[in-house]
Amino acid sequence: MKKIVAAWIEQILEFPSKLEYLAYMEILKQKHQRFHVTSEEQLESGVMRIRIRKQYNNNAFPDDVEGGEKE
């Protein structure tokens, strides 16, 4: 029988401005959602592009598990 050791959703998101990106991050923090931004860049057009990992349901997040990813 399989056992889920850790699970997350990885997304690439774009925000029209850095202000909207920061507002989104605050919402995640208020919801107590576990997440880790693996990369972020501001494009010449001012658009913020991020790659983010968010905890999936109540599964362990990688840094919760011994031997899991630590970034």
Distance bins in CASP14 RR format, pairs under 12 A and 6 or more apart:
PFRMAT RR
TARGET T0000
AUTHOR 0000-0000-0000
RMODE 2
METHOD distances of the structure
MODEL  1
3 59 0 0 0 0 0 1 0 0 0 0 0
3 60 0 0 0 0 0 1 0 0 0 0 0
3 65 0 0 0 0 0 1 0 0 0 0 0
4 56 0 0 0 0 1 0 0 0 0 0 0
4 57 0 0 0 0 1 0 0 0 0 0 0
4 58 0 0 0 0 0 1 0 0 0 0 0
4 59 1 0 1 0 0 0 0 0 0 0 0
4 60 1 0 0 1 0 0 0 0 0 0 0
4 61 0 0 0 0 0 1 0 0 0 0 0
4 65 0 0 0 0 0 1 0 0 0 0 0
5 59 0 0 0 0 1 0 0 0 0 0 0
5 60 1 0 0 1 0 0 0 0 0 0 0
5 61 0 0 0 0 0 1 0 0 0 0 0
5 62 0 0 0 0 1 0 0 0 0 0 0
5 64 0 0 0 0 1 0 0 0 0 0 0
5 65 1 0 1 0 0 0 0 0 0 0 0
5 66 0 0 0 0 1 0 0 0 0 0 0
5 67 0 0 0 0 1 0 0 0 0 0 0
5 68 0 0 0 0 1 0 0 0 0 0 0
5 69 0 0 0 0 0 1 0 0 0 0 0
6 34 0 0 0 0 0 1 0 0 0 0 0
6 53 0 0 0 0 0 1 0 0 0 0 0
6 55 0 0 0 0 1 0 0 0 0 0 0
6 56 0 0 0 0 1 0 0 0 0 0 0
6 57 0 0 0 0 0 1 0 0 0 0 0
6 58 0 0 0 0 0 1 0 0 0 0 0
6 59 1 0 0 1 0 0 0 0 0 0 0
6 60 1 0 1 0 0 0 0 0 0 0 0
6 61 1 0 0 1 0 0 0 0 0 0 0
6 62 1 0 1 0 0 0 0 0 0 0 0
6 63 0 0 0 0 1 0 0 0 0 0 0
6 64 1 0 0 1 0 0 0 0 0 0 0
6 65 1 0 1 0 0 0 0 0 0 0 0
6 66 0 0 0 0 0 1 0 0 0 0 0
6 67 0 0 0 0 1 0 0 0 0 0 0
6 68 1 0 0 1 0 0 0 0 0 0 0
6 69 0 0 0 0 1 0 0 0 0 0 0
7 34 0 0 0 0 0 1 0 0 0 0 0
7 53 0 0 0 0 0 1 0 0 0 0 0
7 54 0 0 0 0 0 1 0 0 0 0 0
7 55 1 0 0 1 0 0 0 0 0 0 0
7 56 1 0 1 0 0 0 0 0 0 0 0
7 57 1 0 0 1 0 0 0 0 0 0 0
7 58 0 0 0 0 1 0 0 0 0 0 0
7 59 1 1 0 0 0 0 0 0 0 0 0
7 60 1 0 0 1 0 0 0 0 0 0 0
7 61 0 0 0 0 1 0 0 0 0 0 0
7 62 0 0 0 0 1 0 0 0 0 0 0
7 64 0 0 0 0 0 1 0 0 0 0 0
7 65 0 0 0 0 0 1 0 0 0 0 0
8 33 0 0 0 0 0 1 0 0 0 0 0
8 34 0 0 0 0 1 0 0 0 0 0 0
8 35 0 0 0 0 1 0 0 0 0 0 0
8 36 0 0 0 0 1 0 0 0 0 0 0
8 38 0 0 0 0 0 1 0 0 0 0 0
8 51 0 0 0 0 0 1 0 0 0 0 0
8 52 0 0 0 0 1 0 0 0 0 0 0
8 53 1 0 1 0 0 0 0 0 0 0 0
8 54 1 0 0 1 0 0 0 0 0 0 0
8 55 1 0 1 0 0 0 0 0 0 0 0
8 56 1 0 1 0 0 0 0 0 0 0 0
8 57 0 0 0 0 1 0 0 0 0 0 0
8 58 0 0 0 0 0 1 0 0 0 0 0
8 59 1 0 0 1 0 0 0 0 0 0 0
8 60 0 0 0 0 1 0 0 0 0 0 0
8 61 1 0 0 1 0 0 0 0 0 0 0
8 62 1 0 0 1 0 0 0 0 0 0 0
8 63 0 0 0 0 0 1 0 0 0 0 0
8 64 0 0 0 0 0 1 0 0 0 0 0
8 65 0 0 0 0 0 1 0 0 0 0 0
8 68 0 0 0 0 0 1 0 0 0 0 0
8 69 0 0 0 0 1 0 0 0 0 0 0
8 71 0 0 0 0 0 1 0 0 0 0 0
9 33 0 0 0 0 0 1 0 0 0 0 0
9 34 0 0 0 0 0 1 0 0 0 0 0
9 35 0 0 0 0 1 0 0 0 0 0 0
9 36 0 0 0 0 0 1 0 0 0 0 0
9 51 0 0 0 0 0 1 0 0 0 0 0
9 52 0 0 0 0 1 0 0 0 0 0 0
9 53 1 0 0 1 0 0 0 0 0 0 0
9 54 1 0 1 0 0 0 0 0 0 0 0
9 55 0 0 0 0 1 0 0 0 0 0 0
9 56 1 0 1 0 0 0 0 0 0 0 0
9 57 0 0 0 0 1 0 0 0 0 0 0
9 59 0 0 0 0 0 1 0 0 0 0 0
9 61 0 0 0 0 0 1 0 0 0 0 0
10 35 0 0 0 0 0 1 0 0 0 0 0
10 36 0 0 0 0 1 0 0 0 0 0 0
10 37 0 0 0 0 0 1 0 0 0 0 0
10 38 1 0 0 1 0 0 0 0 0 0 0
10 39 0 0 0 0 0 1 0 0 0 0 0
10 50 0 0 0 0 0 1 0 0 0 0 0
10 51 1 0 0 1 0 0 0 0 0 0 0
10 52 1 0 0 1 0 0 0 0 0 0 0
10 53 1 0 1 0 0 0 0 0 0 0 0
10 54 0 0 0 0 1 0 0 0 0 0 0
10 55 0 0 0 0 0 1 0 0 0 0 0
10 56 0 0 0 0 1 0 0 0 0 0 0
10 61 0 0 0 0 0 1 0 0 0 0 0
10 62 0 0 0 0 0 1 0 0 0 0 0
10 69 0 0 0 0 0 1 0 0 0 0 0
11 24 0 0 0 0 0 1 0 0 0 0 0
11 28 0 0 0 0 0 1 0 0 0 0 0
11 35 0 0 0 0 1 0 0 0 0 0 0
11 36 0 0 0 0 0 1 0 0 0 0 0
11 37 0 0 0 0 0 1 0 0 0 0 0
11 38 0 0 0 0 0 1 0 0 0 0 0
11 39 0 0 0 0 0 1 0 0 0 0 0
11 49 0 0 0 0 0 1 0 0 0 0 0
11 50 0 0 0 0 1 0 0 0 0 0 0
11 51 1 0 0 1 0 0 0 0 0 0 0
11 52 1 0 1 0 0 0 0 0 0 0 0
11 53 0 0 0 0 1 0 0 0 0 0 0
11 54 1 0 0 1 0 0 0 0 0 0 0
11 56 0 0 0 0 0 1 0 0 0 0 0
12 37 0 0 0 0 0 1 0 0 0 0 0
12 38 0 0 0 0 1 0 0 0 0 0 0
12 39 0 0 0 0 1 0 0 0 0 0 0
12 40 0 0 0 0 0 1 0 0 0 0 0
12 41 0 0 0 0 0 1 0 0 0 0 0
12 47 0 0 0 0 0 1 0 0 0 0 0
12 48 0 0 0 0 0 1 0 0 0 0 0
12 49 1 0 0 1 0 0 0 0 0 0 0
12 50 1 0 0 1 0 0 0 0 0 0 0
12 51 1 0 1 0 0 0 0 0 0 0 0
12 52 0 0 0 0 1 0 0 0 0 0 0
12 53 0 0 0 0 0 1 0 0 0 0 0
13 20 0 0 0 0 0 1 0 0 0 0 0
13 21 0 0 0 0 1 0 0 0 0 0 0
13 24 1 0 0 1 0 0 0 0 0 0 0
13 25 0 0 0 0 0 1 0 0 0 0 0
13 28 0 0 0 0 0 1 0 0 0 0 0
13 35 0 0 0 0 0 1 0 0 0 0 0
13 37 0 0 0 0 1 0 0 0 0 0 0
13 38 0 0 0 0 0 1 0 0 0 0 0
13 39 0 0 0 0 0 1 0 0 0 0 0
13 40 0 0 0 0 1 0 0 0 0 0 0
13 41 0 0 0 0 0 1 0 0 0 0 0
13 47 0 0 0 0 0 1 0 0 0 0 0
13 48 0 0 0 0 1 0 0 0 0 0 0
13 49 1 0 0 1 0 0 0 0 0 0 0
13 50 1 0 1 0 0 0 0 0 0 0 0
13 51 0 0 0 0 1 0 0 0 0 0 0
13 52 1 0 0 1 0 0 0 0 0 0 0
13 53 0 0 0 0 0 1 0 0 0 0 0
13 54 0 0 0 0 0 1 0 0 0 0 0
14 20 0 0 0 0 1 0 0 0 0 0 0
14 21 0 0 0 0 1 0 0 0 0 0 0
14 24 0 0 0 0 0 1 0 0 0 0 0
14 40 0 0 0 0 0 1 0 0 0 0 0
14 41 0 0 0 0 0 1 0 0 0 0 0
14 42 0 0 0 0 0 1 0 0 0 0 0
14 43 0 0 0 0 1 0 0 0 0 0 0
14 45 0 0 0 0 1 0 0 0 0 0 0
14 46 0 0 0 0 0 1 0 0 0 0 0
14 47 1 0 1 0 0 0 0 0 0 0 0
14 48 1 0 0 1 0 0 0 0 0 0 0
14 49 1 0 1 0 0 0 0 0 0 0 0
14 50 1 0 0 1 0 0 0 0 0 0 0
14 51 0 0 0 0 0 1 0 0 0 0 0
14 52 0 0 0 0 0 1 0 0 0 0 0
15 21 1 0 1 0 0 0 0 0 0 0 0
15 22 0 0 0 0 1 0 0 0 0 0 0
15 23 0 0 0 0 1 0 0 0 0 0 0
15 24 1 0 0 1 0 0 0 0 0 0 0
15 25 0 0 0 0 1 0 0 0 0 0 0
15 40 0 0 0 0 1 0 0 0 0 0 0
15 41 0 0 0 0 0 1 0 0 0 0 0
15 42 0 0 0 0 1 0 0 0 0 0 0
15 43 0 0 0 0 0 1 0 0 0 0 0
15 45 0 0 0 0 0 1 0 0 0 0 0
15 46 0 0 0 0 1 0 0 0 0 0 0
15 47 1 0 0 1 0 0 0 0 0 0 0
15 48 1 0 1 0 0 0 0 0 0 0 0
15 49 1 0 0 1 0 0 0 0 0 0 0
15 50 1 0 0 1 0 0 0 0 0 0 0
15 52 0 0 0 0 0 1 0 0 0 0 0
16 23 0 0 0 0 0 1 0 0 0 0 0
16 24 0 0 0 0 0 1 0 0 0 0 0
16 42 0 0 0 0 0 1 0 0 0 0 0
16 43 0 0 0 0 0 1 0 0 0 0 0
16 45 0 0 0 0 1 0 0 0 0 0 0
16 46 1 0 0 1 0 0 0 0 0 0 0
16 47 1 0 0 1 0 0 0 0 0 0 0
16 48 1 0 0 1 0 0 0 0 0 0 0
16 49 0 0 0 0 0 1 0 0 0 0 0
17 23 0 0 0 0 1 0 0 0 0 0 0
17 24 0 0 0 0 0 1 0 0 0 0 0
17 42 0 0 0 0 1 0 0 0 0 0 0
17 43 0 0 0 0 0 1 0 0 0 0 0
17 45 0 0 0 0 0 1 0 0 0 0 0
17 46 1 0 0 1 0 0 0 0 0 0 0
17 47 1 0 0 1 0 0 0 0 0 0 0
17 48 1 0 0 1 0 0 0 0 0 0 0
18 24 0 0 0 0 0 1 0 0 0 0 0
18 25 0 0 0 0 0 1 0 0 0 0 0
18 40 0 0 0 0 1 0 0 0 0 0 0
18 41 0 0 0 0 0 1 0 0 0 0 0
18 42 1 0 0 1 0 0 0 0 0 0 0
18 43 0 0 0 0 0 1 0 0 0 0 0
18 46 1 0 0 1 0 0 0 0 0 0 0
18 47 0 0 0 0 1 0 0 0 0 0 0
18 48 1 0 1 0 0 0 0 0 0 0 0
18 49 0 0 0 0 0 1 0 0 0 0 0
18 50 0 0 0 0 0 1 0 0 0 0 0
19 25 0 0 0 0 0 1 0 0 0 0 0
19 26 0 0 0 0 0 1 0 0 0 0 0
19 42 0 0 0 0 0 1 0 0 0 0 0
19 46 0 0 0 0 0 1 0 0 0 0 0
19 48 0 0 0 0 1 0 0 0 0 0 0
20 26 0 0 0 0 0 1 0 0 0 0 0
20 27 0 0 0 0 0 1 0 0 0 0 0
20 46 0 0 0 0 0 1 0 0 0 0 0
20 47 0 0 0 0 1 0 0 0 0 0 0
20 48 1 0 0 1 0 0 0 0 0 0 0
20 50 0 0 0 0 0 1 0 0 0 0 0
21 27 0 0 0 0 0 1 0 0 0 0 0
21 28 0 0 0 0 0 1 0 0 0 0 0
21 37 0 0 0 0 1 0 0 0 0 0 0
21 40 1 0 0 1 0 0 0 0 0 0 0
21 41 0 0 0 0 0 1 0 0 0 0 0
21 42 0 0 0 0 1 0 0 0 0 0 0
21 43 0 0 0 0 0 1 0 0 0 0 0
21 46 0 0 0 0 0 1 0 0 0 0 0
21 47 0 0 0 0 1 0 0 0 0 0 0
21 48 1 0 1 0 0 0 0 0 0 0 0
21 49 0 0 0 0 1 0 0 0 0 0 0
21 50 1 0 0 1 0 0 0 0 0 0 0
21 52 0 0 0 0 0 1 0 0 0 0 0
22 28 0 0 0 0 0 1 0 0 0 0 0
22 29 0 0 0 0 0 1 0 0 0 0 0
22 37 0 0 0 0 0 1 0 0 0 0 0
22 40 0 0 0 0 0 1 0 0 0 0 0
22 48 0 0 0 0 1 0 0 0 0 0 0
22 50 0 0 0 0 0 1 0 0 0 0 0
23 29 0 0 0 0 0 1 0 0 0 0 0
23 30 0 0 0 0 0 1 0 0 0 0 0
23 48 0 0 0 0 0 1 0 0 0 0 0
24 30 0 0 0 0 0 1 0 0 0 0 0
24 31 0 0 0 0 0 1 0 0 0 0 0
24 33 0 0 0 0 0 1 0 0 0 0 0
24 35 0 0 0 0 0 1 0 0 0 0 0
24 37 0 0 0 0 0 1 0 0 0 0 0
24 40 0 0 0 0 0 1 0 0 0 0 0
24 48 0 0 0 0 1 0 0 0 0 0 0
24 50 0 0 0 0 1 0 0 0 0 0 0
24 52 0 0 0 0 1 0 0 0 0 0 0
24 54 0 0 0 0 0 1 0 0 0 0 0
25 31 0 0 0 0 0 1 0 0 0 0 0
25 33 0 0 0 0 0 1 0 0 0 0 0
25 35 0 0 0 0 1 0 0 0 0 0 0
25 36 0 0 0 0 0 1 0 0 0 0 0
25 37 1 0 0 1 0 0 0 0 0 0 0
25 40 0 0 0 0 0 1 0 0 0 0 0
25 48 0 0 0 0 0 1 0 0 0 0 0
25 50 0 0 0 0 1 0 0 0 0 0 0
25 52 0 0 0 0 1 0 0 0 0 0 0
25 54 0 0 0 0 0 1 0 0 0 0 0
26 33 0 0 0 0 0 1 0 0 0 0 0
27 33 0 0 0 0 1 0 0 0 0 0 0
27 35 0 0 0 0 0 1 0 0 0 0 0
27 54 0 0 0 0 0 1 0 0 0 0 0
28 34 0 0 0 0 1 0 0 0 0 0 0
28 35 1 0 1 0 0 0 0 0 0 0 0
28 36 0 0 0 0 0 1 0 0 0 0 0
28 37 0 0 0 0 1 0 0 0 0 0 0
28 50 0 0 0 0 0 1 0 0 0 0 0
28 52 0 0 0 0 1 0 0 0 0 0 0
28 53 0 0 0 0 0 1 0 0 0 0 0
28 54 1 0 0 1 0 0 0 0 0 0 0
28 55 0 0 0 0 0 1 0 0 0 0 0
29 35 0 0 0 0 1 0 0 0 0 0 0
29 37 0 0 0 0 0 1 0 0 0 0 0
31 54 0 0 0 0 0 1 0 0 0 0 0
31 55 0 0 0 0 0 1 0 0 0 0 0
32 54 0 0 0 0 0 1 0 0 0 0 0
32 55 0 0 0 0 1 0 0 0 0 0 0
32 58 0 0 0 0 0 1 0 0 0 0 0
33 52 0 0 0 0 0 1 0 0 0 0 0
33 53 0 0 0 0 0 1 0 0 0 0 0
33 54 1 0 0 1 0 0 0 0 0 0 0
33 55 1 0 0 1 0 0 0 0 0 0 0
33 56 0 0 0 0 0 1 0 0 0 0 0
33 57 0 0 0 0 0 1 0 0 0 0 0
33 58 0 0 0 0 0 1 0 0 0 0 0
33 61 0 0 0 0 1 0 0 0 0 0 0
34 52 0 0 0 0 0 1 0 0 0 0 0
34 53 0 0 0 0 1 0 0 0 0 0 0
34 54 1 0 0 1 0 0 0 0 0 0 0
34 55 1 1 0 0 0 0 0 0 0 0 0
34 56 0 0 0 0 1 0 0 0 0 0 0
34 57 0 0 0 0 0 1 0 0 0 0 0
34 58 0 0 0 0 1 0 0 0 0 0 0
34 59 0 0 0 0 1 0 0 0 0 0 0
34 60 0 0 0 0 1 0 0 0 0 0 0
34 61 1 0 1 0 0 0 0 0 0 0 0
34 62 0 0 0 0 1 0 0 0 0 0 0
34 63 0 0 0 0 1 0 0 0 0 0 0
34 64 1 0 0 1 0 0 0 0 0 0 0
35 50 0 0 0 0 0 1 0 0 0 0 0
35 51 0 0 0 0 0 1 0 0 0 0 0
35 52 1 0 1 0 0 0 0 0 0 0 0
35 53 1 0 0 1 0 0 0 0 0 0 0
35 54 1 0 1 0 0 0 0 0 0 0 0
35 55 1 0 0 1 0 0 0 0 0 0 0
35 56 0 0 0 0 0 1 0 0 0 0 0
35 61 0 0 0 0 1 0 0 0 0 0 0
35 62 0 0 0 0 0 1 0 0 0 0 0
35 63 0 0 0 0 0 1 0 0 0 0 0
35 71 0 0 0 0 0 1 0 0 0 0 0
36 50 0 0 0 0 0 1 0 0 0 0 0
36 51 0 0 0 0 1 0 0 0 0 0 0
36 52 1 0 0 1 0 0 0 0 0 0 0
36 53 1 0 1 0 0 0 0 0 0 0 0
36 54 0 0 0 0 1 0 0 0 0 0 0
36 55 0 0 0 0 1 0 0 0 0 0 0
36 61 1 0 0 1 0 0 0 0 0 0 0
36 62 1 0 0 1 0 0 0 0 0 0 0
36 63 1 0 0 1 0 0 0 0 0 0 0
36 64 0 0 0 0 0 1 0 0 0 0 0
36 68 0 0 0 0 0 1 0 0 0 0 0
36 69 0 0 0 0 1 0 0 0 0 0 0
36 70 0 0 0 0 1 0 0 0 0 0 0
36 71 1 0 1 0 0 0 0 0 0 0 0
37 48 0 0 0 0 0 1 0 0 0 0 0
37 49 0 0 0 0 0 1 0 0 0 0 0
37 50 1 0 1 0 0 0 0 0 0 0 0
37 51 1 0 0 1 0 0 0 0 0 0 0
37 52 1 0 1 0 0 0 0 0 0 0 0
37 53 0 0 0 0 1 0 0 0 0 0 0
37 54 0 0 0 0 1 0 0 0 0 0 0
37 71 0 0 0 0 1 0 0 0 0 0 0
38 49 0 0 0 0 0 1 0 0 0 0 0
38 50 0 0 0 0 1 0 0 0 0 0 0
38 51 1 0 1 0 0 0 0 0 0 0 0
38 52 1 0 0 1 0 0 0 0 0 0 0
38 53 1 0 0 1 0 0 0 0 0 0 0
38 54 0 0 0 0 0 1 0 0 0 0 0
38 62 0 0 0 0 0 1 0 0 0 0 0
38 69 0 0 0 0 1 0 0 0 0 0 0
38 71 1 0 0 1 0 0 0 0 0 0 0
39 48 0 0 0 0 0 1 0 0 0 0 0
39 49 0 0 0 0 1 0 0 0 0 0 0
39 50 1 0 0 1 0 0 0 0 0 0 0
39 51 1 0 1 0 0 0 0 0 0 0 0
39 52 0 0 0 0 1 0 0 0 0 0 0
39 53 0 0 0 0 0 1 0 0 0 0 0
39 71 0 0 0 0 0 1 0 0 0 0 0
40 47 0 0 0 0 0 1 0 0 0 0 0
40 48 1 0 0 1 0 0 0 0 0 0 0
40 49 1 0 0 1 0 0 0 0 0 0 0
40 50 1 0 1 0 0 0 0 0 0 0 0
40 51 1 0 0 1 0 0 0 0 0 0 0
40 52 0 0 0 0 1 0 0 0 0 0 0
41 47 0 0 0 0 1 0 0 0 0 0 0
41 48 1 0 0 1 0 0 0 0 0 0 0
41 49 1 0 1 0 0 0 0 0 0 0 0
41 50 1 0 0 1 0 0 0 0 0 0 0
41 51 0 0 0 0 1 0 0 0 0 0 0
42 48 1 0 1 0 0 0 0 0 0 0 0
42 49 1 0 0 1 0 0 0 0 0 0 0
42 50 0 0 0 0 1 0 0 0 0 0 0
43 49 1 0 0 1 0 0 0 0 0 0 0
43 50 0 0 0 0 0 1 0 0 0 0 0
51 71 0 0 0 0 0 1 0 0 0 0 0
52 71 0 0 0 0 0 1 0 0 0 0 0
53 59 0 0 0 0 0 1 0 0 0 0 0
53 61 1 0 0 1 0 0 0 0 0 0 0
53 62 1 0 0 1 0 0 0 0 0 0 0
53 63 0 0 0 0 0 1 0 0 0 0 0
53 69 0 0 0 0 1 0 0 0 0 0 0
53 71 0 0 0 0 1 0 0 0 0 0 0
54 61 0 0 0 0 1 0 0 0 0 0 0
54 62 0 0 0 0 0 1 0 0 0 0 0
55 61 1 0 1 0 0 0 0 0 0 0 0
55 62 0 0 0 0 1 0 0 0 0 0 0
55 63 0 0 0 0 0 1 0 0 0 0 0
55 64 0 0 0 0 1 0 0 0 0 0 0
55 65 0 0 0 0 0 1 0 0 0 0 0
56 62 0 0 0 0 0 1 0 0 0 0 0
58 64 0 0 0 0 0 1 0 0 0 0 0
59 65 0 0 0 0 1 0 0 0 0 0 0
60 66 0 0 0 0 0 1 0 0 0 0 0
60 67 0 0 0 0 0 1 0 0 0 0 0
60 68 0 0 0 0 1 0 0 0 0 0 0
60 69 0 0 0 0 0 1 0 0 0 0 0
61 68 0 0 0 0 1 0 0 0 0 0 0
61 69 0 0 0 0 1 0 0 0 0 0 0
61 70 0 0 0 0 0 1 0 0 0 0 0
61 71 0 0 0 0 0 1 0 0 0 0 0
62 68 1 0 1 0 0 0 0 0 0 0 0
62 69 1 1 0 0 0 0 0 0 0 0 0
62 70 1 0 0 1 0 0 0 0 0 0 0
62 71 0 0 0 0 1 0 0 0 0 0 0
63 69 1 0 0 1 0 0 0 0 0 0 0
63 70 1 0 1 0 0 0 0 0 0 0 0
63 71 1 0 0 1 0 0 0 0 0 0 0
64 70 0 0 0 0 0 1 0 0 0 0 0
END
